[in-house]
Amino acid sequence: MKLLHNLFLVSVLLLSTFIPTSAIAAKLNINTANADLIATTLTGIGVSKAKAIVDYRVSHGKFKSIQDLENVDGIGLKTVEKNKDKMTL
């Protein structure tokens, strides 16, 4: 049993070496996420900007592209670029 456990641990360690963490982690859906999730997931987005994203989405409808986030007051190109790999529609 201990040998099986050790083999399992070695397998997990080996696999984690070859699989990037971005492939494991789920992406944030900017069309469905609430402000708290947006604020805790995205870099450079605090609670107030996250609420602005949700408010914009409620007023204008779903985002059609990740780049549409630039239309939200306080969200610029640099912020979108930093986070584009963490988001989906």
Distance bins in CASP14 RR format, pairs under 12 A and 6 or more apart:
PFRMAT RR
TARGET T0000
AUTHOR 0000-0000-0000
RMODE 2
METHOD distances of the structure
MODEL  1
1 7 0 0 0 0 0 1 0 0 0 0 0
1 8 0 0 0 0 0 1 0 0 0 0 0
2 8 0 0 0 0 0 1 0 0 0 0 0
2 9 0 0 0 0 0 1 0 0 0 0 0
3 9 0 0 0 0 0 1 0 0 0 0 0
3 10 0 0 0 0 0 1 0 0 0 0 0
4 10 0 0 0 0 0 1 0 0 0 0 0
4 11 0 0 0 0 0 1 0 0 0 0 0
5 11 0 0 0 0 0 1 0 0 0 0 0
5 12 0 0 0 0 0 1 0 0 0 0 0
6 12 0 0 0 0 0 1 0 0 0 0 0
6 13 0 0 0 0 0 1 0 0 0 0 0
7 13 0 0 0 0 0 1 0 0 0 0 0
7 14 0 0 0 0 0 1 0 0 0 0 0
8 14 0 0 0 0 0 1 0 0 0 0 0
8 15 0 0 0 0 0 1 0 0 0 0 0
9 15 0 0 0 0 0 1 0 0 0 0 0
9 16 0 0 0 0 0 1 0 0 0 0 0
10 16 0 0 0 0 0 1 0 0 0 0 0
10 17 0 0 0 0 0 1 0 0 0 0 0
11 17 0 0 0 0 0 1 0 0 0 0 0
11 18 0 0 0 0 0 1 0 0 0 0 0
12 18 0 0 0 0 0 1 0 0 0 0 0
12 19 0 0 0 0 0 1 0 0 0 0 0
12 24 0 0 0 0 0 1 0 0 0 0 0
13 19 0 0 0 0 0 1 0 0 0 0 0
15 21 0 0 0 0 0 1 0 0 0 0 0
15 23 0 0 0 0 0 1 0 0 0 0 0
15 24 0 0 0 0 1 0 0 0 0 0 0
16 23 0 0 0 0 0 1 0 0 0 0 0
16 24 0 0 0 0 1 0 0 0 0 0 0
18 24 0 0 0 0 0 1 0 0 0 0 0
19 25 0 0 0 0 0 1 0 0 0 0 0
20 85 0 0 0 0 0 1 0 0 0 0 0
21 85 0 0 0 0 0 1 0 0 0 0 0
21 86 0 0 0 0 0 1 0 0 0 0 0
22 84 0 0 0 0 0 1 0 0 0 0 0
22 85 1 0 0 1 0 0 0 0 0 0 0
22 86 0 0 0 0 1 0 0 0 0 0 0
22 87 0 0 0 0 0 1 0 0 0 0 0
22 88 0 0 0 0 0 1 0 0 0 0 0
23 85 0 0 0 0 0 1 0 0 0 0 0
25 41 0 0 0 0 1 0 0 0 0 0 0
25 85 0 0 0 0 1 0 0 0 0 0 0
25 86 0 0 0 0 1 0 0 0 0 0 0
25 87 0 0 0 0 0 1 0 0 0 0 0
25 88 0 0 0 0 0 1 0 0 0 0 0
26 32 0 0 0 0 0 1 0 0 0 0 0
26 33 0 0 0 0 0 1 0 0 0 0 0
26 37 0 0 0 0 0 1 0 0 0 0 0
26 41 0 0 0 0 1 0 0 0 0 0 0
26 86 0 0 0 0 1 0 0 0 0 0 0
26 87 0 0 0 0 0 1 0 0 0 0 0
26 88 0 0 0 0 1 0 0 0 0 0 0
27 33 0 0 0 0 0 1 0 0 0 0 0
27 37 0 0 0 0 0 1 0 0 0 0 0
27 41 0 0 0 0 1 0 0 0 0 0 0
27 42 0 0 0 0 0 1 0 0 0 0 0
27 66 0 0 0 0 0 1 0 0 0 0 0
27 83 0 0 0 0 0 1 0 0 0 0 0
27 84 0 0 0 0 1 0 0 0 0 0 0
27 85 1 0 0 1 0 0 0 0 0 0 0
27 86 1 0 0 1 0 0 0 0 0 0 0
27 87 1 0 1 0 0 0 0 0 0 0 0
27 88 1 0 1 0 0 0 0 0 0 0 0
27 89 0 0 0 0 1 0 0 0 0 0 0
28 34 0 0 0 0 0 1 0 0 0 0 0
28 35 0 0 0 0 0 1 0 0 0 0 0
28 36 0 0 0 0 0 1 0 0 0 0 0
28 37 1 0 0 1 0 0 0 0 0 0 0
28 38 1 0 0 1 0 0 0 0 0 0 0
28 39 0 0 0 0 0 1 0 0 0 0 0
28 40 0 0 0 0 1 0 0 0 0 0 0
28 41 1 0 1 0 0 0 0 0 0 0 0
28 42 1 0 0 1 0 0 0 0 0 0 0
28 43 0 0 0 0 0 1 0 0 0 0 0
28 45 0 0 0 0 0 1 0 0 0 0 0
28 50 0 0 0 0 0 1 0 0 0 0 0
28 53 0 0 0 0 0 1 0 0 0 0 0
28 63 0 0 0 0 0 1 0 0 0 0 0
28 66 0 0 0 0 0 1 0 0 0 0 0
28 69 0 0 0 0 0 1 0 0 0 0 0
28 83 0 0 0 0 1 0 0 0 0 0 0
28 84 0 0 0 0 0 1 0 0 0 0 0
28 85 0 0 0 0 0 1 0 0 0 0 0
28 86 1 0 1 0 0 0 0 0 0 0 0
28 87 1 0 1 0 0 0 0 0 0 0 0
28 88 1 0 0 1 0 0 0 0 0 0 0
28 89 0 0 0 0 0 1 0 0 0 0 0
29 37 0 0 0 0 1 0 0 0 0 0 0
29 38 0 0 0 0 0 1 0 0 0 0 0
29 41 0 0 0 0 0 1 0 0 0 0 0
29 53 0 0 0 0 0 1 0 0 0 0 0
29 57 0 0 0 0 0 1 0 0 0 0 0
29 62 0 0 0 0 1 0 0 0 0 0 0
29 63 0 0 0 0 1 0 0 0 0 0 0
29 66 0 0 0 0 0 1 0 0 0 0 0
29 86 0 0 0 0 0 1 0 0 0 0 0
29 87 1 0 0 1 0 0 0 0 0 0 0
29 88 1 0 1 0 0 0 0 0 0 0 0
29 89 1 0 0 1 0 0 0 0 0 0 0
30 37 0 0 0 0 1 0 0 0 0 0 0
30 38 1 0 0 1 0 0 0 0 0 0 0
30 41 0 0 0 0 1 0 0 0 0 0 0
30 42 0 0 0 0 1 0 0 0 0 0 0
30 45 0 0 0 0 0 1 0 0 0 0 0
30 50 0 0 0 0 0 1 0 0 0 0 0
30 53 1 0 0 1 0 0 0 0 0 0 0
30 54 0 0 0 0 1 0 0 0 0 0 0
30 56 0 0 0 0 0 1 0 0 0 0 0
30 57 1 0 0 1 0 0 0 0 0 0 0
30 61 0 0 0 0 0 1 0 0 0 0 0
30 62 0 0 0 0 1 0 0 0 0 0 0
30 63 1 0 1 0 0 0 0 0 0 0 0
30 64 0 0 0 0 0 1 0 0 0 0 0
30 65 0 0 0 0 1 0 0 0 0 0 0
30 66 1 0 0 1 0 0 0 0 0 0 0
30 67 0 0 0 0 0 1 0 0 0 0 0
30 68 0 0 0 0 1 0 0 0 0 0 0
30 69 1 0 0 1 0 0 0 0 0 0 0
30 72 0 0 0 0 0 1 0 0 0 0 0
30 75 0 0 0 0 0 1 0 0 0 0 0
30 80 0 0 0 0 0 1 0 0 0 0 0
30 83 0 0 0 0 1 0 0 0 0 0 0
30 84 0 0 0 0 0 1 0 0 0 0 0
30 86 0 0 0 0 1 0 0 0 0 0 0
30 87 1 0 1 0 0 0 0 0 0 0 0
30 88 1 0 0 1 0 0 0 0 0 0 0
30 89 1 0 0 1 0 0 0 0 0 0 0
31 38 0 0 0 0 0 1 0 0 0 0 0
31 53 0 0 0 0 0 1 0 0 0 0 0
31 54 0 0 0 0 0 1 0 0 0 0 0
31 56 0 0 0 0 0 1 0 0 0 0 0
31 57 1 0 0 1 0 0 0 0 0 0 0
31 58 0 0 0 0 0 1 0 0 0 0 0
31 60 0 0 0 0 0 1 0 0 0 0 0
31 61 0 0 0 0 1 0 0 0 0 0 0
31 62 1 0 1 0 0 0 0 0 0 0 0
31 63 1 0 1 0 0 0 0 0 0 0 0
31 64 0 0 0 0 1 0 0 0 0 0 0
31 65 0 0 0 0 0 1 0 0 0 0 0
31 66 0 0 0 0 0 1 0 0 0 0 0
31 68 0 0 0 0 0 1 0 0 0 0 0
31 69 0 0 0 0 0 1 0 0 0 0 0
31 87 0 0 0 0 1 0 0 0 0 0 0
31 88 0 0 0 0 1 0 0 0 0 0 0
31 89 1 0 1 0 0 0 0 0 0 0 0
32 38 0 0 0 0 0 1 0 0 0 0 0
32 53 0 0 0 0 0 1 0 0 0 0 0
32 54 0 0 0 0 0 1 0 0 0 0 0
32 57 0 0 0 0 1 0 0 0 0 0 0
32 61 0 0 0 0 0 1 0 0 0 0 0
32 62 0 0 0 0 1 0 0 0 0 0 0
32 63 0 0 0 0 0 1 0 0 0 0 0
32 87 0 0 0 0 0 1 0 0 0 0 0
32 88 0 0 0 0 1 0 0 0 0 0 0
32 89 0 0 0 0 1 0 0 0 0 0 0
33 39 0 0 0 0 1 0 0 0 0 0 0
33 40 0 0 0 0 1 0 0 0 0 0 0
33 41 1 0 0 1 0 0 0 0 0 0 0
33 42 0 0 0 0 1 0 0 0 0 0 0
33 45 0 0 0 0 0 1 0 0 0 0 0
33 50 0 0 0 0 1 0 0 0 0 0 0
33 51 0 0 0 0 0 1 0 0 0 0 0
33 53 0 0 0 0 1 0 0 0 0 0 0
33 54 0 0 0 0 1 0 0 0 0 0 0
33 57 0 0 0 0 1 0 0 0 0 0 0
33 62 0 0 0 0 0 1 0 0 0 0 0
33 63 0 0 0 0 0 1 0 0 0 0 0
33 69 0 0 0 0 0 1 0 0 0 0 0
33 83 0 0 0 0 0 1 0 0 0 0 0
33 86 0 0 0 0 0 1 0 0 0 0 0
33 87 0 0 0 0 1 0 0 0 0 0 0
33 88 0 0 0 0 1 0 0 0 0 0 0
33 89 0 0 0 0 0 1 0 0 0 0 0
34 40 0 0 0 0 0 1 0 0 0 0 0
34 41 0 0 0 0 0 1 0 0 0 0 0
34 47 0 0 0 0 0 1 0 0 0 0 0
34 50 0 0 0 0 1 0 0 0 0 0 0
34 51 0 0 0 0 1 0 0 0 0 0 0
34 53 0 0 0 0 0 1 0 0 0 0 0
34 54 1 0 0 1 0 0 0 0 0 0 0
34 55 0 0 0 0 0 1 0 0 0 0 0
34 57 0 0 0 0 0 1 0 0 0 0 0
34 58 0 0 0 0 0 1 0 0 0 0 0
35 41 0 0 0 0 0 1 0 0 0 0 0
35 42 0 0 0 0 0 1 0 0 0 0 0
35 45 0 0 0 0 1 0 0 0 0 0 0
35 46 0 0 0 0 1 0 0 0 0 0 0
35 47 1 0 0 1 0 0 0 0 0 0 0
35 48 0 0 0 0 1 0 0 0 0 0 0
35 49 0 0 0 0 1 0 0 0 0 0 0
35 50 1 0 1 0 0 0 0 0 0 0 0
35 51 1 0 1 0 0 0 0 0 0 0 0
35 52 0 0 0 0 1 0 0 0 0 0 0
35 53 1 0 0 1 0 0 0 0 0 0 0
35 54 1 0 1 0 0 0 0 0 0 0 0
35 55 0 0 0 0 1 0 0 0 0 0 0
35 56 0 0 0 0 0 1 0 0 0 0 0
35 57 0 0 0 0 0 1 0 0 0 0 0
35 58 0 0 0 0 0 1 0 0 0 0 0
36 42 0 0 0 0 0 1 0 0 0 0 0
36 45 0 0 0 0 0 1 0 0 0 0 0
36 46 0 0 0 0 1 0 0 0 0 0 0
36 47 1 0 0 1 0 0 0 0 0 0 0
36 50 1 0 0 1 0 0 0 0 0 0 0
36 51 0 0 0 0 1 0 0 0 0 0 0
36 53 0 0 0 0 0 1 0 0 0 0 0
36 54 0 0 0 0 1 0 0 0 0 0 0
37 45 0 0 0 0 0 1 0 0 0 0 0
37 46 0 0 0 0 0 1 0 0 0 0 0
37 47 0 0 0 0 0 1 0 0 0 0 0
37 50 0 0 0 0 1 0 0 0 0 0 0
37 51 0 0 0 0 0 1 0 0 0 0 0
37 53 0 0 0 0 0 1 0 0 0 0 0
37 54 0 0 0 0 1 0 0 0 0 0 0
37 86 0 0 0 0 0 1 0 0 0 0 0
37 87 0 0 0 0 0 1 0 0 0 0 0
38 44 0 0 0 0 0 1 0 0 0 0 0
38 45 1 0 1 0 0 0 0 0 0 0 0
38 46 0 0 0 0 1 0 0 0 0 0 0
38 47 0 0 0 0 1 0 0 0 0 0 0
38 48 0 0 0 0 0 1 0 0 0 0 0
38 49 0 0 0 0 1 0 0 0 0 0 0
38 50 1 1 0 0 0 0 0 0 0 0 0
38 51 0 0 0 0 1 0 0 0 0 0 0
38 52 0 0 0 0 1 0 0 0 0 0 0
38 53 1 0 1 0 0 0 0 0 0 0 0
38 54 1 0 0 1 0 0 0 0 0 0 0
38 55 0 0 0 0 0 1 0 0 0 0 0
38 56 0 0 0 0 0 1 0 0 0 0 0
38 57 0 0 0 0 0 1 0 0 0 0 0
38 63 0 0 0 0 0 1 0 0 0 0 0
38 69 0 0 0 0 0 1 0 0 0 0 0
38 72 0 0 0 0 0 1 0 0 0 0 0
38 75 0 0 0 0 0 1 0 0 0 0 0
38 79 0 0 0 0 0 1 0 0 0 0 0
38 83 0 0 0 0 1 0 0 0 0 0 0
38 86 0 0 0 0 0 1 0 0 0 0 0
38 87 0 0 0 0 1 0 0 0 0 0 0
39 45 1 0 1 0 0 0 0 0 0 0 0
39 46 1 0 1 0 0 0 0 0 0 0 0
39 47 1 0 1 0 0 0 0 0 0 0 0
39 48 0 0 0 0 1 0 0 0 0 0 0
39 49 1 0 0 1 0 0 0 0 0 0 0
39 50 1 1 0 0 0 0 0 0 0 0 0
39 51 0 0 0 0 1 0 0 0 0 0 0
39 52 0 0 0 0 0 1 0 0 0 0 0
39 53 0 0 0 0 1 0 0 0 0 0 0
39 54 0 0 0 0 0 1 0 0 0 0 0
39 83 0 0 0 0 0 1 0 0 0 0 0
40 46 0 0 0 0 1 0 0 0 0 0 0
40 47 0 0 0 0 1 0 0 0 0 0 0
40 50 0 0 0 0 1 0 0 0 0 0 0
40 86 0 0 0 0 0 1 0 0 0 0 0
41 50 0 0 0 0 1 0 0 0 0 0 0
41 53 0 0 0 0 0 1 0 0 0 0 0
41 83 0 0 0 0 1 0 0 0 0 0 0
41 85 0 0 0 0 0 1 0 0 0 0 0
41 86 1 0 0 1 0 0 0 0 0 0 0
41 87 0 0 0 0 1 0 0 0 0 0 0
41 88 0 0 0 0 0 1 0 0 0 0 0
42 49 0 0 0 0 1 0 0 0 0 0 0
42 50 1 0 0 1 0 0 0 0 0 0 0
42 53 0 0 0 0 1 0 0 0 0 0 0
42 66 0 0 0 0 0 1 0 0 0 0 0
42 69 0 0 0 0 1 0 0 0 0 0 0
42 72 0 0 0 0 0 1 0 0 0 0 0
42 75 0 0 0 0 1 0 0 0 0 0 0
42 79 1 0 0 1 0 0 0 0 0 0 0
42 80 0 0 0 0 1 0 0 0 0 0 0
42 81 0 0 0 0 0 1 0 0 0 0 0
42 82 0 0 0 0 1 0 0 0 0 0 0
42 83 1 0 1 0 0 0 0 0 0 0 0
42 84 0 0 0 0 0 1 0 0 0 0 0
42 85 0 0 0 0 0 1 0 0 0 0 0
42 86 1 0 0 1 0 0 0 0 0 0 0
42 87 1 0 0 1 0 0 0 0 0 0 0
43 49 0 0 0 0 0 1 0 0 0 0 0
43 78 0 0 0 0 0 1 0 0 0 0 0
43 79 1 0 0 1 0 0 0 0 0 0 0
43 80 0 0 0 0 0 1 0 0 0 0 0
43 81 0 0 0 0 0 1 0 0 0 0 0
43 82 1 0 1 0 0 0 0 0 0 0 0
43 83 1 0 1 0 0 0 0 0 0 0 0
43 84 0 0 0 0 0 1 0 0 0 0 0
43 85 0 0 0 0 0 1 0 0 0 0 0
43 86 1 0 0 1 0 0 0 0 0 0 0
43 87 0 0 0 0 0 1 0 0 0 0 0
44 50 0 0 0 0 1 0 0 0 0 0 0
44 53 0 0 0 0 0 1 0 0 0 0 0
44 74 0 0 0 0 0 1 0 0 0 0 0
44 75 0 0 0 0 1 0 0 0 0 0 0
44 76 0 0 0 0 0 1 0 0 0 0 0
44 78 0 0 0 0 1 0 0 0 0 0 0
44 79 1 0 0 1 0 0 0 0 0 0 0
44 80 0 0 0 0 0 1 0 0 0 0 0
44 81 0 0 0 0 0 1 0 0 0 0 0
44 82 1 0 0 1 0 0 0 0 0 0 0
44 83 1 0 0 1 0 0 0 0 0 0 0
44 86 0 0 0 0 0 1 0 0 0 0 0
45 51 0 0 0 0 0 1 0 0 0 0 0
45 52 0 0 0 0 1 0 0 0 0 0 0
45 53 1 0 0 1 0 0 0 0 0 0 0
45 54 0 0 0 0 0 1 0 0 0 0 0
45 69 0 0 0 0 1 0 0 0 0 0 0
45 72 0 0 0 0 1 0 0 0 0 0 0
45 74 0 0 0 0 1 0 0 0 0 0 0
45 75 1 0 0 1 0 0 0 0 0 0 0
45 76 0 0 0 0 0 1 0 0 0 0 0
45 78 0 0 0 0 0 1 0 0 0 0 0
45 79 1 0 0 1 0 0 0 0 0 0 0
45 80 0 0 0 0 0 1 0 0 0 0 0
45 82 0 0 0 0 1 0 0 0 0 0 0
45 83 1 0 0 1 0 0 0 0 0 0 0
45 86 0 0 0 0 0 1 0 0 0 0 0
45 87 0 0 0 0 0 1 0 0 0 0 0
46 52 0 0 0 0 1 0 0 0 0 0 0
46 53 0 0 0 0 1 0 0 0 0 0 0
46 74 0 0 0 0 0 1 0 0 0 0 0
46 75 0 0 0 0 0 1 0 0 0 0 0
46 79 0 0 0 0 0 1 0 0 0 0 0
46 83 0 0 0 0 0 1 0 0 0 0 0
47 53 0 0 0 0 0 1 0 0 0 0 0
47 54 0 0 0 0 0 1 0 0 0 0 0
48 54 0 0 0 0 0 1 0 0 0 0 0
48 55 0 0 0 0 0 1 0 0 0 0 0
48 72 0 0 0 0 0 1 0 0 0 0 0
48 73 0 0 0 0 0 1 0 0 0 0 0
48 74 0 0 0 0 1 0 0 0 0 0 0
48 75 0 0 0 0 0 1 0 0 0 0 0
49 55 0 0 0 0 0 1 0 0 0 0 0
49 56 0 0 0 0 0 1 0 0 0 0 0
49 69 0 0 0 0 1 0 0 0 0 0 0
49 72 1 0 0 1 0 0 0 0 0 0 0
49 73 0 0 0 0 1 0 0 0 0 0 0
49 74 1 0 0 1 0 0 0 0 0 0 0
49 75 1 0 0 1 0 0 0 0 0 0 0
49 76 0 0 0 0 1 0 0 0 0 0 0
49 79 0 0 0 0 1 0 0 0 0 0 0
49 80 0 0 0 0 0 1 0 0 0 0 0
49 83 0 0 0 0 0 1 0 0 0 0 0
50 56 0 0 0 0 0 1 0 0 0 0 0
50 57 0 0 0 0 0 1 0 0 0 0 0
50 69 0 0 0 0 0 1 0 0 0 0 0
50 72 0 0 0 0 1 0 0 0 0 0 0
50 74 0 0 0 0 0 1 0 0 0 0 0
50 75 0 0 0 0 1 0 0 0 0 0 0
50 79 0 0 0 0 0 1 0 0 0 0 0
50 83 0 0 0 0 0 1 0 0 0 0 0
51 57 0 0 0 0 0 1 0 0 0 0 0
51 58 0 0 0 0 0 1 0 0 0 0 0
51 72 0 0 0 0 0 1 0 0 0 0 0
51 73 0 0 0 0 0 1 0 0 0 0 0
51 74 0 0 0 0 0 1 0 0 0 0 0
51 75 0 0 0 0 0 1 0 0 0 0 0
52 58 0 0 0 0 0 1 0 0 0 0 0
52 59 0 0 0 0 0 1 0 0 0 0 0
52 60 0 0 0 0 0 1 0 0 0 0 0
52 69 0 0 0 0 0 1 0 0 0 0 0
52 71 0 0 0 0 0 1 0 0 0 0 0
52 72 1 0 1 0 0 0 0 0 0 0 0
52 73 1 0 1 0 0 0 0 0 0 0 0
52 74 1 0 0 1 0 0 0 0 0 0 0
52 75 1 0 0 1 0 0 0 0 0 0 0
52 76 0 0 0 0 0 1 0 0 0 0 0
52 79 0 0 0 0 0 1 0 0 0 0 0
53 59 0 0 0 0 0 1 0 0 0 0 0
53 60 0 0 0 0 0 1 0 0 0 0 0
53 61 0 0 0 0 0 1 0 0 0 0 0
53 62 0 0 0 0 0 1 0 0 0 0 0
53 63 0 0 0 0 1 0 0 0 0 0 0
53 66 0 0 0 0 0 1 0 0 0 0 0
53 68 0 0 0 0 0 1 0 0 0 0 0
53 69 1 0 0 1 0 0 0 0 0 0 0
53 70 0 0 0 0 0 1 0 0 0 0 0
53 71 0 0 0 0 0 1 0 0 0 0 0
53 72 1 0 1 0 0 0 0 0 0 0 0
53 73 0 0 0 0 1 0 0 0 0 0 0
53 74 0 0 0 0 1 0 0 0 0 0 0
53 75 1 0 0 1 0 0 0 0 0 0 0
53 76 0 0 0 0 0 1 0 0 0 0 0
53 79 0 0 0 0 0 1 0 0 0 0 0
53 80 0 0 0 0 0 1 0 0 0 0 0
53 83 0 0 0 0 0 1 0 0 0 0 0
53 87 0 0 0 0 0 1 0 0 0 0 0
54 60 0 0 0 0 0 1 0 0 0 0 0
54 61 0 0 0 0 0 1 0 0 0 0 0
54 62 0 0 0 0 0 1 0 0 0 0 0
54 63 0 0 0 0 0 1 0 0 0 0 0
54 69 0 0 0 0 0 1 0 0 0 0 0
54 72 0 0 0 0 1 0 0 0 0 0 0
55 61 0 0 0 0 0 1 0 0 0 0 0
55 71 0 0 0 0 0 1 0 0 0 0 0
55 72 0 0 0 0 1 0 0 0 0 0 0
55 73 0 0 0 0 1 0 0 0 0 0 0
55 75 0 0 0 0 0 1 0 0 0 0 0
56 62 0 0 0 0 0 1 0 0 0 0 0
56 63 0 0 0 0 1 0 0 0 0 0 0
56 68 0 0 0 0 1 0 0 0 0 0 0
56 69 0 0 0 0 1 0 0 0 0 0 0
56 70 0 0 0 0 0 1 0 0 0 0 0
56 71 1 0 0 1 0 0 0 0 0 0 0
56 72 1 0 1 0 0 0 0 0 0 0 0
56 73 1 0 0 1 0 0 0 0 0 0 0
56 74 0 0 0 0 0 1 0 0 0 0 0
56 75 0 0 0 0 1 0 0 0 0 0 0
57 63 1 0 0 1 0 0 0 0 0 0 0
57 64 0 0 0 0 0 1 0 0 0 0 0
57 68 0 0 0 0 1 0 0 0 0 0 0
57 69 0 0 0 0 1 0 0 0 0 0 0
57 71 0 0 0 0 0 1 0 0 0 0 0
57 72 0 0 0 0 1 0 0 0 0 0 0
57 75 0 0 0 0 0 1 0 0 0 0 0
57 89 0 0 0 0 0 1 0 0 0 0 0
58 72 0 0 0 0 0 1 0 0 0 0 0
59 71 0 0 0 0 0 1 0 0 0 0 0
59 72 0 0 0 0 0 1 0 0 0 0 0
59 73 0 0 0 0 0 1 0 0 0 0 0
60 68 0 0 0 0 1 0 0 0 0 0 0
60 69 0 0 0 0 0 1 0 0 0 0 0
60 71 1 0 0 1 0 0 0 0 0 0 0
60 72 0 0 0 0 1 0 0 0 0 0 0
61 68 0 0 0 0 1 0 0 0 0 0 0
61 71 0 0 0 0 0 1 0 0 0 0 0
61 89 0 0 0 0 0 1 0 0 0 0 0
62 68 0 0 0 0 1 0 0 0 0 0 0
62 69 0 0 0 0 0 1 0 0 0 0 0
62 89 1 0 0 1 0 0 0 0 0 0 0
63 69 1 0 0 1 0 0 0 0 0 0 0
63 70 0 0 0 0 0 1 0 0 0 0 0
63 71 0 0 0 0 1 0 0 0 0 0 0
63 72 0 0 0 0 1 0 0 0 0 0 0
63 75 0 0 0 0 0 1 0 0 0 0 0
63 80 0 0 0 0 0 1 0 0 0 0 0
63 87 0 0 0 0 1 0 0 0 0 0 0
63 88 0 0 0 0 0 1 0 0 0 0 0
63 89 1 0 0 1 0 0 0 0 0 0 0
64 71 0 0 0 0 0 1 0 0 0 0 0
64 89 1 0 0 1 0 0 0 0 0 0 0
65 71 0 0 0 0 0 1 0 0 0 0 0
65 80 0 0 0 0 1 0 0 0 0 0 0
65 84 0 0 0 0 0 1 0 0 0 0 0
65 87 0 0 0 0 0 1 0 0 0 0 0
65 88 0 0 0 0 0 1 0 0 0 0 0
65 89 1 0 0 1 0 0 0 0 0 0 0
66 72 0 0 0 0 0 1 0 0 0 0 0
66 75 0 0 0 0 0 1 0 0 0 0 0
66 76 0 0 0 0 0 1 0 0 0 0 0
66 77 0 0 0 0 0 1 0 0 0 0 0
66 79 0 0 0 0 0 1 0 0 0 0 0
66 80 1 0 0 1 0 0 0 0 0 0 0
66 81 0 0 0 0 1 0 0 0 0 0 0
66 82 0 0 0 0 0 1 0 0 0 0 0
66 83 0 0 0 0 1 0 0 0 0 0 0
66 84 1 0 1 0 0 0 0 0 0 0 0
66 85 0 0 0 0 1 0 0 0 0 0 0
66 86 0 0 0 0 1 0 0 0 0 0 0
66 87 1 0 1 0 0 0 0 0 0 0 0
66 88 0 0 0 0 1 0 0 0 0 0 0
66 89 1 0 0 1 0 0 0 0 0 0 0
67 75 0 0 0 0 0 1 0 0 0 0 0
67 76 0 0 0 0 1 0 0 0 0 0 0
67 77 0 0 0 0 1 0 0 0 0 0 0
67 79 0 0 0 0 0 1 0 0 0 0 0
67 80 1 0 0 1 0 0 0 0 0 0 0
67 81 0 0 0 0 1 0 0 0 0 0 0
67 83 0 0 0 0 0 1 0 0 0 0 0
67 84 0 0 0 0 1 0 0 0 0 0 0
67 87 0 0 0 0 0 1 0 0 0 0 0
67 89 0 0 0 0 0 1 0 0 0 0 0
68 75 0 0 0 0 1 0 0 0 0 0 0
68 76 0 0 0 0 0 1 0 0 0 0 0
68 80 0 0 0 0 1 0 0 0 0 0 0
68 84 0 0 0 0 0 1 0 0 0 0 0
68 87 0 0 0 0 0 1 0 0 0 0 0
68 89 0 0 0 0 1 0 0 0 0 0 0
69 75 1 0 1 0 0 0 0 0 0 0 0
69 76 1 0 0 1 0 0 0 0 0 0 0
69 77 0 0 0 0 1 0 0 0 0 0 0
69 78 0 0 0 0 0 1 0 0 0 0 0
69 79 1 0 0 1 0 0 0 0 0 0 0
69 80 1 0 1 0 0 0 0 0 0 0 0
69 81 0 0 0 0 0 1 0 0 0 0 0
69 82 0 0 0 0 0 1 0 0 0 0 0
69 83 0 0 0 0 1 0 0 0 0 0 0
69 84 0 0 0 0 1 0 0 0 0 0 0
69 86 0 0 0 0 0 1 0 0 0 0 0
69 87 0 0 0 0 1 0 0 0 0 0 0
69 89 0 0 0 0 0 1 0 0 0 0 0
70 76 1 0 1 0 0 0 0 0 0 0 0
70 77 1 0 0 1 0 0 0 0 0 0 0
70 78 0 0 0 0 1 0 0 0 0 0 0
70 79 0 0 0 0 1 0 0 0 0 0 0
70 80 1 0 1 0 0 0 0 0 0 0 0
70 81 0 0 0 0 1 0 0 0 0 0 0
70 83 0 0 0 0 0 1 0 0 0 0 0
70 84 0 0 0 0 0 1 0 0 0 0 0
71 77 0 0 0 0 0 1 0 0 0 0 0
71 80 0 0 0 0 0 1 0 0 0 0 0
72 79 0 0 0 0 1 0 0 0 0 0 0
72 80 0 0 0 0 1 0 0 0 0 0 0
73 79 0 0 0 0 0 1 0 0 0 0 0
74 80 0 0 0 0 0 1 0 0 0 0 0
75 81 0 0 0 0 0 1 0 0 0 0 0
75 82 0 0 0 0 0 1 0 0 0 0 0
75 83 0 0 0 0 1 0 0 0 0 0 0
75 84 0 0 0 0 0 1 0 0 0 0 0
75 87 0 0 0 0 0 1 0 0 0 0 0
76 82 0 0 0 0 1 0 0 0 0 0 0
76 83 0 0 0 0 0 1 0 0 0 0 0
76 84 0 0 0 0 0 1 0 0 0 0 0
77 83 0 0 0 0 0 1 0 0 0 0 0
77 84 0 0 0 0 0 1 0 0 0 0 0
78 84 0 0 0 0 0 1 0 0 0 0 0
79 86 0 0 0 0 0 1 0 0 0 0 0
79 87 0 0 0 0 0 1 0 0 0 0 0
80 86 0 0 0 0 0 1 0 0 0 0 0
80 87 0 0 0 0 1 0 0 0 0 0 0
81 87 0 0 0 0 0 1 0 0 0 0 0
END
